[in-house]
């Protein structure tokens, strides 16, 4: 340790320049590293904004689908008169059918919508089977699972 002290004591100007140069290089490195980091963050924010803009309409459609499916399930499984079920059912049937077409890119989800729609229509008939009530609940749960799968695929 004493040897290093003696070398520095004998040549203070050289080590002052070396220390100053190292400090300058370190400062330059920090500056350019920060610039690179800022550019990377701006690009990431831009990419995330584009992804959000693309995913937002799909998420809204999925929310609308879940709401309509819940209404269809409630109407189909309720103990209302058949005429009331048919009246409420006719409004929702077209909307669910339209959403299955709009979401046809996601085949399992589209099939879940169609299955739920079909079994809800059966429940609105004059003489539904009691087993159809359980099937409607199963298809409703399947639709919700497929909707969650689509949401997860969007996030990935």
N, CA, C and O of each residue as an XYZ file, in Angstrom:
624
protein
N       0.809     -1.176      0.000
C       0.000      0.000      0.000
C       0.869      1.263      0.000
O       0.548      2.272     -0.628
N       1.968      1.161      0.723
C       2.877      2.299      0.789
C       3.519      2.588     -0.567
O       3.811      3.739     -0.893
N       3.729      1.557     -1.335
C       4.326      1.739     -2.657
C       3.413      2.562     -3.552
O       3.869      3.444     -4.280
N       2.122      2.266     -3.493
C       1.155      3.016     -4.296
C       1.126      4.469     -3.838
O       1.078      5.384     -4.660
N       1.154      4.676     -2.532
C       1.152      6.043     -1.999
C       2.383      6.805     -2.476
O       2.274      7.980     -2.826
N       3.525      6.178     -2.497
C       4.756      6.840     -2.930
C       4.705      7.186     -4.418
O       5.158      8.255     -4.829
N       4.142      6.261     -5.234
C       4.043      6.530     -6.671
C       3.130      7.723     -6.914
O       3.449      8.603     -7.713
N       1.992      7.751     -6.221
C       1.058      8.860     -6.395
C       1.675     10.147     -5.866
O       1.494     11.205     -6.468
N       2.402     10.078     -4.750
C       3.022     11.269     -4.171
C       4.100     11.832     -5.087
O       4.294     13.047     -5.139
N       4.797     10.975     -5.803
C       5.858     11.425     -6.706
C       5.308     12.007     -8.002
O       5.943     12.875     -8.603
N       4.131     11.544     -8.449
C       3.551     11.992     -9.714
C       2.103     12.470     -9.521
O       1.186     11.862    -10.074
N       1.885     13.514     -8.771
C       0.493     13.928     -8.501
C      -0.216     14.471     -9.746
O      -1.430     14.313     -9.878
N       0.512     15.099    -10.646
C      -0.122     15.669    -11.827
C      -0.676     14.574    -12.744
O      -1.783     14.698    -13.268
N       0.090     13.518    -12.932
C      -0.359     12.425    -13.804
C      -1.623     11.788    -13.234
O      -2.582     11.547    -13.968
N      -1.628     11.517    -11.935
C      -2.786     10.864    -11.335
C      -3.987     11.796    -11.245
O      -5.131     11.340    -11.244
N      -3.733     13.085    -11.172
C      -4.843     14.038    -11.217
C      -5.493     13.984    -12.589
O      -6.719     13.956    -12.697
N      -4.671     13.967    -13.647
C      -5.206     13.862    -15.008
C      -5.924     12.524    -15.229
O      -7.002     12.485    -15.823
N      -5.328     11.440    -14.750
C      -5.950     10.117    -14.902
C      -7.296     10.090    -14.182
O      -8.289      9.611    -14.730
N      -7.326     10.608    -12.949
C      -8.580     10.637    -12.189
C      -9.615     11.533    -12.879
O     -10.793     11.183    -12.952
N      -9.174     12.681    -13.380
C     -10.090     13.577    -14.095
C     -10.631     12.933    -15.364
O     -11.820     13.050    -15.660
N      -9.759     12.246    -16.123
C     -10.181     11.573    -17.347
C     -11.177     10.446    -17.022
O     -12.184     10.285    -17.711
N     -10.888      9.675    -15.975
C     -11.807      8.588    -15.585
C     -13.157      9.162    -15.172
O     -14.195      8.595    -15.514
N     -13.162     10.263    -14.454
C     -14.413     10.904    -14.045
C     -15.177     11.417    -15.255
O     -16.396     11.268    -15.333
N     -14.456     12.029    -16.209
C     -15.107     12.516    -17.428
C     -15.721     11.365    -18.222
O     -16.864     11.459    -18.669
N     -14.964     10.277    -18.400
C     -15.482      9.111    -19.135
C     -16.694      8.506    -18.427
O     -17.660      8.104    -19.075
N     -16.639      8.445    -17.114
C     -17.781      7.927    -16.353
C     -19.007      8.829    -16.548
O     -20.117      8.327    -16.726
N     -18.824     10.119    -16.519
C     -19.931     11.058    -16.745
C     -20.508     10.916    -18.153
O     -21.725     10.940    -18.337
N     -19.617     10.766    -19.154
C     -20.085     10.580    -20.539
C     -20.876      9.275    -20.655
O     -21.920      9.228    -21.306
N     -20.368      8.224    -20.020
C     -21.087      6.954    -20.034
C     -22.475      7.111    -19.416
O     -23.453      6.618    -19.980
N     -22.582      7.776    -18.286
C     -23.879      7.975    -17.633
C     -24.831      8.777    -18.516
O     -26.015      8.454    -18.615
N     -24.308      9.830    -19.161
C     -25.143     10.662    -20.025
C     -25.711      9.842    -21.191
O     -26.918      9.861    -21.433
N     -24.849      9.130    -21.906
C     -25.308      8.371    -23.070
C     -26.183      7.181    -22.665
O     -27.107      6.810    -23.390
N     -25.892      6.593    -21.520
C     -26.727      5.514    -21.020
C     -28.138      6.033    -20.705
O     -29.128      5.360    -20.992
N     -28.222      7.219    -20.119
C     -29.528      7.805    -19.822
C     -30.279      8.119    -21.118
O     -31.486      7.893    -21.202
N     -29.576      8.638    -22.123
C     -30.214      8.924    -23.410
C     -30.762      7.644    -24.042
O     -31.879      7.621    -24.560
N     -29.969      6.598    -23.990
C     -30.402      5.311    -24.545
C     -31.613      4.782    -23.774
O     -32.559      4.263    -24.367
N     -31.573      4.918    -22.468
C     -32.695      4.467    -21.633
C     -33.961      5.256    -21.946
O     -35.043      4.676    -22.037
N     -33.839      6.559    -22.111
C     -35.008      7.387    -22.434
C     -35.614      7.004    -23.784
O     -36.836      6.969    -23.929
N     -34.763      6.718    -24.770
C     -35.262      6.299    -26.078
C     -35.978      4.958    -25.964
O     -37.038      4.763    -26.559
N     -35.401      4.041    -25.204
C     -36.028      2.719    -25.037
C     -37.372      2.850    -24.326
O     -38.328      2.165    -24.690
N     -37.459      3.708    -23.330
C     -38.719      3.915    -22.605
C     -39.770      4.553    -23.511
O     -40.940      4.173    -23.457
N     -39.373      5.508    -24.336
C     -40.313      6.141    -25.256
C     -40.843      5.124    -26.272
O     -42.031      5.125    -26.594
N     -39.966      4.267    -26.771
C     -40.397      3.234    -27.713
C     -41.344      2.253    -27.038
O     -42.353      1.864    -27.626
N     -41.034      1.852    -25.820
C     -41.902      0.924    -25.080
C     -43.271      1.541    -24.819
O     -44.293      0.874    -24.979
N     -43.297      2.811    -24.417
C     -44.575      3.489    -24.187
C     -45.387      3.569    -25.482
O     -46.602      3.372    -25.470
N     -44.725      3.851    -26.572
C     -45.404      3.924    -27.866
C     -45.986      2.566    -28.249
O     -47.134      2.475    -28.684
N     -45.187      1.516    -28.085
C     -45.663      0.169    -28.415
C     -46.845     -0.235    -27.538
O     -47.805     -0.834    -28.023
N     -46.778      0.090    -26.255
C     -47.884     -0.239    -25.350
C     -49.142      0.552    -25.685
O     -50.253      0.035    -25.568
N     -48.970      1.799    -26.100
C     -50.122      2.623    -26.480
C     -50.802      2.050    -27.720
O     -52.030      1.998    -27.793
N     -50.005      1.622    -28.690
C     -50.564      1.015    -29.895
C     -51.297     -0.277    -29.545
O     -52.385     -0.535    -30.061
N     -50.706     -1.088    -28.671
C     -51.344     -2.337    -28.256
C     -52.648     -2.051    -27.512
O     -53.635     -2.765    -27.690
N     -52.653     -1.016    -26.687
C     -53.863     -0.647    -25.951
C     -54.968     -0.185    -26.906
O     -56.132     -0.550    -26.741
N     -54.595      0.611    -27.894
C     -55.582      1.105    -28.861
C     -56.176     -0.055    -29.654
O     -57.365     -0.049    -29.970
N     -55.355     -1.041    -29.970
C     -55.848     -2.193    -30.726
C     -56.713     -3.111    -29.863
O     -57.670     -3.701    -30.364
N     -56.392     -3.238    -28.577
C     -57.091     -4.185    -27.707
C     -58.350     -3.611    -27.080
O     -59.240     -4.368    -26.694
N     -58.444     -2.302    -26.970
C     -59.574     -1.691    -26.261
C     -60.931     -2.023    -26.881
O     -61.849     -2.362    -26.134
N     -61.114     -1.946    -28.202
C     -62.423     -2.315    -28.759
C     -62.786     -3.779    -28.508
O     -63.949     -4.104    -28.266
N     -61.790     -4.653    -28.568
C     -62.052     -6.068    -28.318
C     -62.464     -6.302    -26.869
O     -63.356     -7.106    -26.599
N     -61.832     -5.619    -25.953
C     -62.187     -5.766    -24.543
C     -63.604     -5.249    -24.302
O     -64.357     -5.840    -23.528
N     -63.967     -4.158    -24.955
C     -65.336     -3.651    -24.823
C     -66.349     -4.652    -25.371
O     -67.412     -4.848    -24.783
N     -66.019     -5.287    -26.498
C     -66.925     -6.297    -27.059
C     -67.060     -7.484    -26.105
O     -68.150     -8.028    -25.931
N     -65.956     -7.875    -25.497
C     -66.007     -8.997    -24.558
C     -66.841     -8.651    -23.328
O     -67.572     -9.497    -22.813
N     -66.734     -7.416    -22.860
C     -67.559     -6.996    -21.726
C     -69.036     -6.989    -22.110
O     -69.883     -7.438    -21.338
N     -69.344     -6.481    -23.299
C     -70.725     -6.472    -23.776
C     -71.240     -7.906    -23.916
O     -72.383     -8.202    -23.567
N     -70.391     -8.783    -24.429
C     -70.768    -10.193    -24.581
C     -71.089    -10.817    -23.228
O     -72.099    -11.507    -23.086
N     -70.246    -10.582    -22.245
C     -70.475    -11.164    -20.919
C     -71.778    -10.648    -20.306
O     -72.509    -11.403    -19.664
N     -72.063     -9.361    -20.507
C     -73.313     -8.809    -19.992
C     -74.525     -9.435    -20.687
O     -75.487     -9.834    -20.030
N     -74.472     -9.517    -22.008
C     -75.585    -10.110    -22.762
C     -75.761    -11.588    -22.425
O     -76.886    -12.072    -22.303
N     -74.658    -12.292    -22.277
C     -74.740    -13.711    -21.935
C     -75.361    -13.891    -20.552
O     -76.144    -14.816    -20.332
N     -75.010    -13.005    -19.625
C     -75.611    -13.070    -18.298
C     -77.113    -12.822    -18.349
O     -77.887    -13.498    -17.671
N     -77.519    -11.840    -19.162
C     -78.953    -11.570    -19.317
C     -79.663    -12.763    -19.950
O     -80.742    -13.158    -19.510
N     -79.048    -13.332    -20.988
C     -79.663    -14.478    -21.665
C     -79.791    -15.656    -20.710
O     -80.805    -16.353    -20.709
N     -78.776    -15.874    -19.909
C     -78.811    -16.974    -18.935
C     -79.918    -16.754    -17.916
O     -80.654    -17.682    -17.581
N     -80.035    -15.535    -17.428
C     -81.064    -15.233    -16.423
C     -82.468    -15.409    -16.997
O     -83.351    -15.961    -16.339
N     -82.665    -14.945    -18.209
C     -83.985    -15.085    -18.847
C     -84.296    -16.559    -19.070
O     -85.408    -17.015    -18.801
N     -83.302    -17.306    -19.566
C     -83.540    -18.712    -19.894
C     -83.784    -19.557    -18.648
O     -84.605    -20.474    -18.676
N     -83.091    -19.264    -17.572
C     -83.208    -20.108    -16.379
C     -84.270    -19.618    -15.406
O     -84.534    -20.273    -14.398
N     -84.880    -18.481    -15.692
C     -85.903    -17.970    -14.785
C     -87.206    -18.749    -14.981
O     -87.398    -19.442    -15.980
N     -88.067    -18.614    -14.018
C     -89.362    -19.314    -14.083
C     -90.452    -18.339    -14.506
O     -91.482    -18.217    -13.843
N     -90.219    -17.655    -15.603
C     -91.202    -16.729    -16.161
C     -92.113    -17.480    -17.122
O     -91.875    -18.634    -17.479
N     -93.154    -16.784    -17.521
C     -94.027    -17.351    -18.534
C     -93.283    -17.430    -19.853
O     -92.376    -16.639    -20.111
N     -93.663    -18.375    -20.678
C     -92.990    -18.607    -21.953
C     -93.041    -17.373    -22.842
O     -92.061    -17.055    -23.515
N     -94.174    -16.675    -22.851
C     -94.287    -15.480    -23.694
C     -93.303    -14.393    -23.252
O     -92.718    -13.708    -24.091
N     -93.120    -14.235    -21.947
C     -92.159    -13.251    -21.459
C     -90.737    -13.646    -21.857
O     -89.933    -12.804    -22.258
N     -90.447    -14.930    -21.738
C     -89.113    -15.395    -22.123
C     -88.863    -15.144    -23.603
O     -87.792    -14.668    -23.980
N     -89.844    -15.462    -24.445
C     -89.680    -15.265    -25.886
C     -89.468    -13.798    -26.230
O     -88.653    -13.462    -27.090
N     -90.204    -12.934    -25.557
C     -90.100    -11.492    -25.830
C     -88.706    -10.977    -25.470
O     -88.065    -10.298    -26.272
N     -88.248    -11.297    -24.279
C     -86.913    -10.843    -23.856
C     -85.822    -11.534    -24.668
O     -84.803    -10.929    -25.002
N     -86.041    -12.775    -24.973
C     -85.064    -13.581    -25.690
C     -84.838    -13.067    -27.110
O     -83.713    -13.085    -27.610
N     -85.905    -12.612    -27.753
C     -85.771    -12.148    -29.141
C     -84.853    -10.935    -29.247
O     -84.169    -10.771    -30.257
N     -84.825    -10.090    -28.234
C     -83.937     -8.918    -28.256
C     -82.470     -9.326    -28.122
O     -81.599     -8.785    -28.805
N     -82.214    -10.269    -27.249
C     -80.831    -10.645    -26.959
C     -80.269    -11.584    -28.015
O     -79.069    -11.562    -28.287
N     -81.125    -12.411    -28.612
C     -80.668    -13.408    -29.586
C     -79.879    -12.764    -30.732
O     -78.798    -13.232    -31.088
N     -80.416    -11.711    -31.292
C     -79.744    -11.036    -32.413
C     -78.414    -10.428    -32.013
O     -77.447    -10.471    -32.774
N     -78.370     -9.863    -30.820
C     -77.124     -9.240    -30.366
C     -76.040    -10.296    -30.129
O     -74.881    -10.095    -30.492
N     -76.422    -11.413    -29.522
C     -75.442    -12.484    -29.308
C     -74.972    -13.068    -30.639
O     -73.794    -13.379    -30.811
N     -75.890    -13.209    -31.556
C     -75.542    -13.729    -32.881
C     -74.566    -12.777    -33.584
O     -73.604    -13.216    -34.214
N     -74.822    -11.484    -33.470
C     -73.941    -10.491    -34.070
C     -72.545    -10.561    -33.433
O     -71.537    -10.512    -34.137
N     -72.493    -10.675    -32.108
C     -71.193    -10.750    -31.436
C     -70.444    -12.027    -31.797
O     -69.217    -12.012    -31.889
N     -71.159    -13.130    -32.003
C     -70.453    -14.354    -32.396
C     -69.817    -14.170    -33.774
O     -68.744    -14.709    -34.043
N     -70.477    -13.411    -34.640
C     -69.881    -13.121    -35.947
C     -68.686    -12.193    -35.842
O     -67.682    -12.383    -36.529
N     -68.792    -11.187    -34.983
C     -67.688    -10.235    -34.823
C     -66.473    -10.884    -34.163
O     -65.334    -10.489    -34.416
N     -66.724    -11.878    -33.319
C     -65.627    -12.539    -32.617
C     -65.291    -13.889    -33.233
O     -64.759    -14.767    -32.555
N     -65.597    -14.059    -34.510
C     -65.370    -15.346    -35.169
C     -63.884    -15.681    -35.305
O     -63.531    -16.821    -35.606
N     -63.033    -14.715    -35.090
C     -61.588    -14.954    -35.116
C     -61.192    -15.918    -33.999
O     -60.211    -16.652    -34.118
N     -61.959    -15.905    -32.925
C     -61.700    -16.760    -31.769
C     -62.722    -17.897    -31.789
O     -63.799    -17.787    -31.202
N     -62.375    -18.979    -32.464
C     -63.314    -20.079    -32.711
C     -63.942    -20.667    -31.446
O     -65.162    -20.825    -31.412
N     -63.176    -20.997    -30.409
C     -63.817    -21.579    -29.224
C     -64.824    -20.622    -28.574
O     -65.865    -21.051    -28.077
N     -64.506    -19.331    -28.583
C     -65.433    -18.346    -28.023
C     -66.685    -18.260    -28.884
O     -67.798    -18.216    -28.360
N     -66.510    -18.236    -30.190
C     -67.658    -18.174    -31.092
C     -68.566    -19.384    -30.875
O     -69.789    -19.245    -30.844
N     -67.972    -20.570    -30.725
C     -68.769    -21.770    -30.512
C     -69.486    -21.719    -29.168
O     -70.628    -22.167    -29.058
N     -68.829    -21.179    -28.148
C     -69.469    -21.055    -26.830
C     -70.666    -20.113    -26.897
O     -71.687    -20.364    -26.256
N     -70.550    -19.032    -27.666
C     -71.671    -18.097    -27.832
C     -72.829    -18.804    -28.520
O     -73.980    -18.691    -28.097
N     -72.515    -19.528    -29.577
C     -73.573    -20.228    -30.321
C     -74.258    -21.292    -29.456
O     -75.480    -21.434    -29.487
N     -73.463    -22.031    -28.691
C     -74.049    -23.066    -27.833
C     -74.978    -22.452    -26.789
O     -76.086    -22.941    -26.571
N     -74.524    -21.389    -26.152
C     -75.359    -20.730    -25.143
C     -76.630    -20.187    -25.794
O     -77.727    -20.339    -25.258
N     -76.471    -19.562    -26.939
C     -77.609    -18.984    -27.645
C     -78.643    -20.063    -27.998
O     -79.847    -19.865    -27.830
N     -78.159    -21.184    -28.479
C     -79.057    -22.268    -28.871
C     -79.808    -22.824    -27.654
O     -81.017    -23.046    -27.720
N     -79.108    -23.044    -26.569
C     -79.771    -23.617    -25.399
C     -80.694    -22.604    -24.722
O     -81.695    -22.987    -24.117
N     -80.373    -21.348    -24.816
C     -81.307    -20.330    -24.297
C     -82.579    -20.299    -25.142
O     -83.676    -20.105    -24.619
N     -82.423    -20.492    -26.446
C     -83.595    -20.539    -27.323
C     -84.458    -21.751    -27.001
O     -85.686    -21.665    -27.037
N     -83.834    -22.867    -26.689
C     -84.589    -24.070    -26.311
C     -85.378    -23.814    -25.027
O     -86.520    -24.252    -24.889
N     -84.759    -23.109    -24.105
C     -85.428    -22.824    -22.824
C     -86.601    -21.865    -23.012
O     -87.512    -21.841    -22.184
N     -86.595    -21.084    -24.072
C     -87.700    -20.148    -24.324
C     -88.872    -20.824    -25.021
O     -89.919    -20.204    -25.207
N     -88.713    -22.081    -25.408
C     -89.794    -22.812    -26.083
C     -90.880    -23.192    -25.081
O     -90.732    -23.007    -23.873
N     -91.955    -23.719    -25.607
C     -93.108    -24.060    -24.783
C     -92.812    -25.155    -23.771
O     -93.277    -25.075    -22.635
N     -92.066    -26.155    -24.144
C     -91.891    -27.321    -23.306
C     -90.398    -27.644    -23.113
O     -89.938    -28.671    -23.611
N     -89.631    -26.800    -22.408
C     -88.202    -27.077    -22.277
C     -87.967    -28.237    -21.303
O     -88.753    -28.485    -20.389
N     -86.881    -28.916    -21.534
C     -86.484    -29.985    -20.626
C     -85.804    -29.353    -19.418
O     -85.151    -28.317    -19.541
N     -85.954    -29.967    -18.266
C     -85.310    -29.450    -17.056
C     -83.785    -29.571    -17.167
O     -83.057    -28.766    -16.587
N     -83.309    -30.558    -17.897
C     -81.859    -30.724    -18.059
C     -81.259    -29.572    -18.864
O     -80.068    -29.283    -18.753
N     -82.091    -28.916    -19.676
C     -81.589    -27.776    -20.458
C     -81.159    -26.634    -19.545
O     -80.229    -25.894    -19.867
N     -81.828    -26.490    -18.417
C     -81.482    -25.426    -17.468
C     -80.026    -25.605    -16.996
O     -79.273    -24.635    -16.922
N     -79.648    -26.818    -16.687
C     -78.275    -27.095    -16.255
C     -77.292    -26.904    -17.402
O     -76.177    -26.424    -17.200
N     -77.709    -27.280    -18.603
C     -76.837    -27.109    -19.763
C     -76.603    -25.629    -20.061
O     -75.504    -25.233    -20.448
N     -77.642    -24.816    -19.877
C     -77.477    -23.372    -20.079
C     -76.426    -22.842    -19.119
O     -75.570    -22.053    -19.518
N     -76.475    -23.257    -17.870
C     -75.488    -22.802    -16.886
C     -74.083    -23.293    -17.246
O     -73.106    -22.564    -17.071
N     -73.981    -24.519    -17.747
C     -72.674    -25.043    -18.165
C     -72.124    -24.258    -19.360
O     -70.943    -23.912    -19.394
N     -72.987    -23.984    -20.335
C     -72.526    -23.246    -21.510
C     -72.200    -21.794    -21.164
O     -71.318    -21.188    -21.773
N     -72.901    -21.252    -20.206
C     -72.588    -19.891    -19.746
C     -71.191    -19.872    -19.117
O     -70.398    -18.974    -19.398
N     -70.891    -20.857    -18.273
C     -69.562    -20.935    -17.665
C     -68.486    -21.155    -18.732
O     -67.395    -20.593    -18.643
N     -68.795    -21.968    -19.732
C     -67.836    -22.194    -20.825
C     -67.568    -20.896    -21.581
O     -66.429    -20.612    -21.952
N     -68.618    -20.114    -21.806
C     -68.458    -18.828    -22.490
C     -67.570    -17.903    -21.673
O     -66.696    -17.235    -22.224
N     -67.787    -17.860    -20.370
C     -66.950    -17.004    -19.517
C     -65.491    -17.466    -19.533
O     -64.581    -16.637    -19.559
N     -65.264    -18.771    -19.518
C     -63.883    -19.288    -19.581
C     -63.214    -18.888    -20.890
O     -62.064    -18.449    -20.896
N     -63.931    -19.040    -21.993
C     -63.360    -18.686    -23.295
C     -63.103    -17.179    -23.398
O     -62.119    -16.748    -23.999
N     -63.987    -16.397    -22.813
C     -63.791    -14.944    -22.800
C     -62.526    -14.590    -22.021
O     -61.754    -13.730    -22.443
N     -62.318    -15.248    -20.893
C     -61.095    -15.012    -20.107
C     -59.855    -15.453    -20.881
O     -58.815    -14.798    -20.810
N     -59.959    -16.554    -21.616
C     -58.830    -17.017    -22.439
C     -58.467    -15.981    -23.498
O     -57.289    -15.733    -23.756
N     -59.485    -15.380    -24.109
C     -59.223    -14.346    -25.118
C     -58.565    -13.142    -24.462
O     -57.624    -12.572    -25.015
N     -59.050    -12.751    -23.289
C     -58.445    -11.613    -22.577
C     -56.983    -11.899    -22.247
O     -56.127    -11.026    -22.390
N     -56.700    -13.118    -21.806
C     -55.306    -13.464    -21.499
C     -54.443    -13.444    -22.751
O     -53.281    -13.042    -22.695
N     -54.997    -13.873    -23.875
C     -54.214    -13.863    -25.114
C     -53.927    -12.432    -25.567
O     -52.908    -12.170    -26.205
N     -54.816    -11.523    -25.239
C     -54.592    -10.107    -25.577
C     -53.452     -9.560    -24.735
O     -52.594     -8.831    -25.234
N     -53.445     -9.914    -23.458
C     -52.424     -9.400    -22.541
C     -51.047     -9.929    -22.863
O     -50.047     -9.260    -22.604
N     -50.982    -11.138    -23.431
C     -49.684    -11.749    -23.715
C     -48.974    -11.099    -24.866
O     -47.869    -11.509    -25.221
